[in-house]
């Protein structure tokens, strides 16, 4: 796994997530008040805030058996940051090139946790192959799907 950019100096922006937890997940954090990213961070596993009730989590290049647990934990931490009943998690799949059954399972578990908290999950920027897989497995019924990256 590629090493993330340093998160030191940004940890005060992401409370209650701790720097150690972020490093454990290999997550870089950047917040942009008006929807932009303020700090150049790797797209892989990056948390970006676009609106107070919306958080974006970039999925790894390979969402598979090896990466699913860390990604699911990171998504759970992000969902915990959002208000119950009003939050929206956007999973940015623009850098994701492959997803296996374990990765699909992780997405379903993230959706289940969000539904329990009355939050929504949106999948953004999935390539054509991944969109086909989501339709084929009927997961497009569980998630909002958006094209591109905003």
C-alpha positions in Angstrom: 0.0 0.0 0.0 1.3 3.5 -0.9 2.3 5.6 2.1 -0.1 8.5 2.8 1.0 12.1 3.1 1.6 13.2 6.6 -1.5 14.0 8.6 0.4 15.9 11.3 -1.0 19.5 11.6 -4.4 18.4 10.3 -5.5 16.3 13.2 -7.2 19.2 15.0 -9.6 19.4 12.0 -10.8 15.8 12.2 -11.7 15.3 15.9 -12.7 12.8 17.3 -10.6 10.8 14.9 -7.1 10.5 16.3 -3.9 10.8 14.3 -2.9 7.3 15.3 -6.2 5.9 13.9 -5.8 7.8 10.7 -2.3 6.5 10.2 -3.5 3.0 11.1 -6.0 3.2 8.2 -3.5 4.9 5.9 -5.9 7.9 5.5 -4.9 11.4 4.6 -7.3 14.2 5.6 -8.0 17.5 3.9 -10.9 19.8 4.5 -12.2 22.4 2.1 -14.8 24.9 3.4 -16.4 25.6 0.0 -16.1 22.2 -1.5 -12.4 22.4 -2.5 -9.5 20.4 -1.2 -7.1 22.7 0.6 -4.1 20.5 0.8 -2.7 18.2 -1.8 -3.2 14.7 -0.5 -3.2 11.3 -2.2 -6.6 10.4 -3.6 -6.3 6.9 -2.1 -8.1 6.7 1.2 -8.5 10.5 1.6 -11.3 12.1 3.6 -12.5 15.4 2.3 -15.3 17.5 3.7 -17.5 19.4 1.2 -20.4 20.4 3.4 -21.1 20.2 7.1 -23.5 17.2 6.8 -21.6 15.5 4.0 -18.2 13.8 4.0 -16.4 12.2 1.2 -14.1 9.2 1.6 -12.0 8.1 -1.3 -11.9 4.4 -1.8 -8.5 2.6 -2.4 -7.4 1.6 -5.9 -8.2 -2.0 -5.0 -11.3 -2.6 -2.8 -10.7 -6.2 -2.0 -10.2 -8.8 0.7 -7.0 -7.1 1.8 -8.3 -3.5 2.0 -11.9 -4.1 3.0 -11.5 -4.1 6.8 -9.5 -0.9 7.0 -11.9 0.8 4.5 -15.0 -0.3 6.4 -13.5 0.9 9.7 -12.6 4.2 8.1 -16.1 4.6 6.7 -17.6 3.8 10.0 -15.5 6.5 11.7 -16.7 9.0 9.1 -20.3 8.0 9.6 -19.9 8.5 13.3 -18.8 12.1 12.5 -22.0 12.8 10.7 -25.3 13.7 12.5 -27.7 10.8 12.8 -30.6 11.2 10.5 -29.0 13.9 8.4 -25.6 12.9 7.2 -24.5 11.8 3.8 -21.3 9.8 3.1 -20.0 10.1 -0.4 -17.6 7.3 -1.4 -15.3 8.5 -4.2 -14.6 5.5 -6.5 -12.8 7.5 -9.2 -9.4 6.0 -8.3 -10.8 2.5 -7.7 -9.8 0.1 -10.5 -11.0 -3.2 -9.1 -13.6 -4.5 -6.6 -14.0 -8.1 -5.6 -16.8 -9.7 -3.6 -15.2 -8.7 -0.3 -15.2 -5.1 -1.5 -18.8 -5.3 -2.5 -19.6 -6.8 0.9 -17.8 -3.9 2.6 -19.9 -1.4 0.7 -23.1 -3.3 1.8 -22.0 -3.2 5.4 -21.3 0.5 5.2 -24.7 1.0 3.7 -26.3 -1.0 6.5 -24.6 1.1 9.2 -25.7 4.3 7.4 -29.3 3.1 7.1 -29.4 2.2 10.9 -28.4 5.8 11.6 -30.8 7.2 8.9 -27.9 8.4 6.8 -27.3 8.1 3.1 -24.4 6.7 1.1 -23.6 7.9 -2.4 -21.1 6.2 -4.7 -19.4 8.8 -6.9 -17.1 8.4 -9.9 -17.3 4.7 -10.5 -15.8 3.6 -13.8 -18.0 1.9 -16.4 -17.0 -1.6 -15.4 -17.7 -1.0 -11.7 -21.1 0.7 -12.6 -22.0 -2.4 -14.6 -21.1 -4.6 -11.6 -23.2 -2.5 -9.3 -26.2 -2.8 -11.7 -25.6 -6.5 -12.2 -25.6 -7.2 -8.4 -28.6 -4.8 -7.9 -26.4 -2.7 -5.5 -27.4 0.3 -7.5 -30.8 0.1 -5.7 -29.0 0.5 -2.3 -26.9 3.5 -3.2 -27.2 6.9 -4.8 -24.9 6.8 -7.9 -23.2 9.9 -9.2 -20.9 10.3 -12.1 -17.6 12.3 -12.0 -15.9 13.9 -9.1 -17.1 17.2 -7.6 
